[in-house]
Amino acid sequence: MTFEVLVNVSLRPGIADPQGATIERALPALGFAGVGHVRVGKSIAFTVDADDEAAARSTVEDLCHRFLTNPVIEDSSISIAAVAPVD
């Protein structure tokens, strides 16, 4: 089976986010008063082939831990959906 995967990576709470701080400082000048607590992250979309959703999730979790994130300073959330087979 093929699964569509979306991994959202964000800095852990308490880790400085200079990009988020820069965006937050610029917002009032652009007319966006009242927006705060800006944090910047990244999203990574891909497909993975696996026997079932549990196997796909296990593969993606390992991929996140070993390659897509820095587990010391970043957290990740994973969304997985089976791709409908094409006839």
N, CA and C atoms as a LAMMPS dump frame, in Angstrom:
ITEM: TIMESTEP
0
ITEM: NUMBER OF ATOMS
261
ITEM: BOX BOUNDS ff ff ff
-5.0000000000000000e+02 5.0000000000000000e+02
-5.0000000000000000e+02 5.0000000000000000e+02
-5.0000000000000000e+02 5.0000000000000000e+02
ITEM: ATOMS id mol type element x y z
1 1 1 N 0.838 -1.183 0
2 1 2 C 0 0 0
3 1 3 C 0.88 1.243 0
4 2 1 N 0.331 2.299 -0.551
5 2 2 C 1.026 3.583 -0.555
6 2 3 C 0.287 4.537 0.38
7 3 1 N 1.052 5.297 1.141
8 3 2 C 0.499 6.25 2.096
9 3 3 C 1.059 7.635 1.818
10 4 1 N 0.163 8.632 1.85
11 4 2 C 0.603 10.022 1.789
12 4 3 C 0.951 10.454 3.201
13 5 1 N 2.074 11.118 3.337
14 5 2 C 2.575 11.514 4.653
15 5 3 C 2.806 13.022 4.678
16 6 1 N 2.431 13.637 5.773
17 6 2 C 2.755 15.04 6.024
18 6 3 C 3.394 15.117 7.402
19 7 1 N 4.624 15.592 7.449
20 7 2 C 5.346 15.764 8.708
21 7 3 C 5.478 17.257 8.963
22 8 1 N 4.988 17.71 10.101
23 8 2 C 5.154 19.1 10.528
24 8 3 C 6.219 19.129 11.614
25 9 1 N 7.221 19.946 11.401
26 9 2 C 8.347 20.055 12.332
27 9 3 C 8.32 21.437 12.968
28 10 1 N 8.442 21.482 14.283
29 10 2 C 8.459 22.757 14.994
30 10 3 C 9.506 22.71 16.091
31 11 1 N 9.964 23.898 16.465
32 11 2 C 10.913 23.972 17.57
33 11 3 C 10.206 23.618 18.872
34 12 1 N 10.911 22.961 19.751
35 12 2 C 10.343 22.615 21.059
36 12 3 C 10.103 23.887 21.866
37 13 1 N 9.125 23.849 22.769
38 13 2 C 8.905 25.01 23.646
39 13 3 C 10.196 25.372 24.392
40 14 1 N 10.439 26.663 24.49
41 14 2 C 11.631 27.134 25.194
42 14 3 C 12.846 27.311 24.312
43 15 1 N 12.793 26.811 23.077
44 15 2 C 13.902 26.984 22.14
45 15 3 C 13.687 28.305 21.4
46 16 1 N 14.726 29.149 21.374
47 16 2 C 14.628 30.452 20.705
48 16 3 C 14.285 30.267 19.23
49 17 1 N 13.412 31.13 18.736
50 17 2 C 12.984 31.09 17.34
51 17 3 C 13.22 32.466 16.721
52 18 1 N 14.446 32.739 16.247
53 18 2 C 14.741 34.067 15.707
54 18 3 C 13.905 34.408 14.472
55 19 1 N 13.567 33.435 13.638
56 19 2 C 12.717 33.722 12.474
57 19 3 C 11.323 34.159 12.929
58 20 1 N 10.77 33.436 13.875
59 20 2 C 9.458 33.792 14.405
60 20 3 C 9.477 35.172 15.036
61 21 1 N 10.534 35.491 15.781
62 21 2 C 10.65 36.801 16.43
63 21 3 C 10.73 37.922 15.394
64 22 1 N 11.461 37.7 14.308
65 22 2 C 11.581 38.701 13.255
66 22 3 C 10.226 38.951 12.594
67 23 1 N 9.506 37.886 12.298
68 23 2 C 8.174 38.023 11.706
69 23 3 C 7.246 38.768 12.664
70 24 1 N 7.281 38.4 13.935
71 24 2 C 6.404 39.026 14.928
72 24 3 C 6.669 40.526 15.047
73 25 1 N 7.943 40.913 15.001
74 25 2 C 8.285 42.342 15.092
75 25 3 C 7.805 43.105 13.862
76 26 1 N 7.781 42.455 12.688
77 26 2 C 7.396 43.134 11.44
78 26 3 C 5.883 43.263 11.276
79 27 1 N 5.108 42.432 11.918
80 27 2 C 3.663 42.4 11.696
81 27 3 C 2.931 43.708 11.987
82 28 1 N 3.194 44.396 13.108
83 28 2 C 2.468 45.657 13.354
84 28 3 C 2.676 46.695 12.254
85 29 1 N 3.884 46.776 11.71
86 29 2 C 4.158 47.733 10.637
87 29 3 C 3.397 47.388 9.365
88 30 1 N 2.994 46.14 9.232
89 30 2 C 2.239 45.702 8.061
90 30 3 C 0.738 45.727 8.301
91 31 1 N 0.33 46.241 9.468
92 31 2 C -1.085 46.358 9.765
93 31 3 C -1.695 45.155 10.463
94 32 1 N -0.881 44.274 10.997
95 32 2 C -1.368 43.076 11.683
96 32 3 C -1.114 43.168 13.181
97 33 1 N -1.77 44.128 13.824
98 33 2 C -1.645 44.281 15.272
99 33 3 C -2.375 43.127 15.951
100 34 1 N -1.902 42.755 17.106
101 34 2 C -2.58 41.725 17.881
102 34 3 C -2.163 40.311 17.545
103 35 1 N -1.24 40.118 16.62
104 35 2 C -0.734 38.775 16.301
105 35 3 C 0.517 38.551 17.129
106 36 1 N 0.581 37.446 17.829
107 36 2 C 1.738 37.198 18.677
108 36 3 C 2.1 35.738 18.767
109 37 1 N 3.138 35.456 19.5
110 37 2 C 3.636 34.1 19.735
111 37 3 C 3.916 33.38 18.42
112 38 1 N 4.572 34.071 17.487
113 38 2 C 4.857 33.509 16.168
114 38 3 C 5.996 32.512 16.281
115 39 1 N 5.787 31.326 15.731
116 39 2 C 6.81 30.282 15.674
117 39 3 C 6.898 29.809 14.229
118 40 1 N 8.095 29.569 13.737
119 40 2 C 8.304 29.113 12.373
120 40 3 C 8.703 27.644 12.406
121 41 1 N 8.143 26.876 11.503
122 41 2 C 8.48 25.466 11.379
123 41 3 C 8.587 25.105 9.916
124 42 1 N 8.486 23.811 9.645
125 42 2 C 8.525 23.362 8.259
126 42 3 C 7.592 22.167 8.102
127 43 1 N 7.111 21.993 6.881
128 43 2 C 6.266 20.854 6.542
129 43 3 C 6.952 20.067 5.438
130 44 1 N 6.911 18.751 5.555
131 44 2 C 7.535 17.876 4.573
132 44 3 C 6.481 16.866 4.139
133 45 1 N 6.183 16.831 2.841
134 45 2 C 5.178 15.917 2.299
135 45 3 C 5.865 14.891 1.403
136 46 1 N 5.444 13.639 1.521
137 46 2 C 6.001 12.571 0.695
138 46 3 C 5.077 11.362 0.756
139 47 1 N 5.391 10.336 -0.018
140 47 2 C 4.655 9.075 0.063
141 47 3 C 5.604 7.992 0.546
142 48 1 N 5.019 6.97 1.143
143 48 2 C 5.803 5.827 1.605
144 48 3 C 4.998 4.555 1.313
145 49 1 N 5.68 3.533 0.872
146 49 2 C 5.06 2.23 0.645
147 49 3 C 5.28 1.364 1.877
148 50 1 N 4.206 0.746 2.357
149 50 2 C 4.284 -0.111 3.542
150 50 3 C 3.121 -1.098 3.504
151 51 1 N 3.232 -2.147 4.304
152 51 2 C 2.178 -3.164 4.354
153 51 3 C 0.879 -2.63 4.945
154 52 1 N 0.995 -1.75 5.949
155 52 2 C -0.191 -1.192 6.601
156 52 3 C 0.179 0.143 7.237
157 53 1 N -0.815 0.814 7.82
158 53 2 C -0.574 2.138 8.385
159 53 3 C 0.409 2.097 9.551
160 54 1 N 0.347 1.054 10.356
161 54 2 C 1.274 0.951 11.493
162 54 3 C 2.715 0.851 11.011
163 55 1 N 2.952 0.081 9.964
164 55 2 C 4.302 -0.042 9.41
165 55 3 C 4.752 1.271 8.791
166 56 1 N 3.83 1.956 8.108
167 56 2 C 4.165 3.258 7.525
168 56 3 C 4.533 4.249 8.617
169 57 1 N 3.734 4.292 9.676
170 57 2 C 4.001 5.217 10.786
171 57 3 C 5.357 4.913 11.424
172 58 1 N 5.674 3.652 11.609
173 58 2 C 6.954 3.268 12.203
174 58 3 C 8.114 3.751 11.328
175 59 1 N 7.988 3.577 10.021
176 59 2 C 9.026 4.032 9.095
177 59 3 C 9.192 5.547 9.17
178 60 1 N 8.071 6.266 9.17
179 60 2 C 8.121 7.728 9.194
180 60 3 C 8.686 8.232 10.518
181 61 1 N 8.3 7.615 11.627
182 61 2 C 8.851 8.025 12.924
183 61 3 C 10.358 7.839 12.956
184 62 1 N 10.846 6.722 12.397
185 62 2 C 12.288 6.49 12.34
186 62 3 C 12.958 7.523 11.437
187 63 1 N 12.332 7.821 10.307
188 63 2 C 12.859 8.824 9.39
189 63 3 C 12.94 10.192 10.069
190 64 1 N 11.911 10.549 10.816
191 64 2 C 11.913 11.828 11.536
192 64 3 C 13.048 11.883 12.546
193 65 1 N 13.177 10.823 13.316
194 65 2 C 14.184 10.802 14.381
195 65 3 C 15.609 10.821 13.821
196 66 1 N 15.824 10.126 12.692
197 66 2 C 17.18 9.981 12.173
198 66 3 C 17.582 11.021 11.137
199 67 1 N 16.584 11.681 10.491
200 67 2 C 16.96 12.527 9.367
201 67 3 C 16.195 13.844 9.266
202 68 1 N 14.885 13.825 9.425
203 68 2 C 14.078 15.015 9.152
204 68 3 C 14.065 16.037 10.274
205 69 1 N 14.366 15.635 11.489
206 69 2 C 14.337 16.563 12.62
207 69 3 C 15.617 16.445 13.435
208 70 1 N 15.844 17.471 14.218
209 70 2 C 16.873 17.41 15.254
210 70 3 C 16.111 17.146 16.551
211 71 1 N 16.082 15.894 17.024
212 71 2 C 15.241 15.568 18.177
213 71 3 C 15.626 16.288 19.466
214 72 1 N 16.765 16.927 19.5
215 72 2 C 17.164 17.682 20.69
216 72 3 C 16.363 18.977 20.803
217 73 1 N 16.081 19.624 19.653
218 73 2 C 15.424 20.929 19.692
219 73 3 C 14.096 20.981 18.945
220 74 1 N 13.739 19.91 18.213
221 74 2 C 12.53 19.951 17.397
222 74 3 C 11.577 18.814 17.743
223 75 1 N 10.286 19.092 17.58
224 75 2 C 9.226 18.095 17.688
225 75 3 C 8.624 17.906 16.302
226 76 1 N 7.976 16.769 16.096
227 76 2 C 7.302 16.549 14.826
228 76 3 C 5.931 15.943 15.069
229 77 1 N 5.004 16.259 14.161
230 77 2 C 3.703 15.606 14.156
231 77 3 C 3.53 14.984 12.779
232 78 1 N 2.901 13.831 12.749
233 78 2 C 2.802 13.041 11.531
234 78 3 C 1.337 12.809 11.19
235 79 1 N 0.989 13.057 9.922
236 79 2 C -0.33 12.712 9.391
237 79 3 C -0.117 11.707 8.273
238 80 1 N -0.865 10.608 8.308
239 80 2 C -0.741 9.553 7.311
240 80 3 C -2.115 9.212 6.763
241 81 1 N -2.219 9.085 5.446
242 81 2 C -3.473 8.687 4.811
243 81 3 C -3.171 7.723 3.678
244 82 1 N -3.932 6.651 3.599
245 82 2 C -3.752 5.684 2.517
246 82 3 C -4.165 6.323 1.204
247 83 1 N -3.399 6.034 0.164
248 83 2 C -3.703 6.519 -1.172
249 83 3 C -4.602 5.472 -1.842
250 84 1 N -5.699 5.92 -2.402
251 84 2 C -6.607 4.999 -3.076
252 84 3 C -5.903 4.413 -4.295
253 85 1 N -6.001 3.098 -4.479
254 85 2 C -5.345 2.492 -5.645
255 85 3 C -5.987 2.97 -6.939
256 86 1 N -5.149 3.122 -7.954
257 86 2 C -5.615 3.547 -9.277
258 86 3 C -5.875 2.298 -10.09
259 87 1 N -7.068 2.216 -10.66
260 87 2 C -7.414 1.036 -11.48
261 87 3 C -6.948 1.164 -12.884
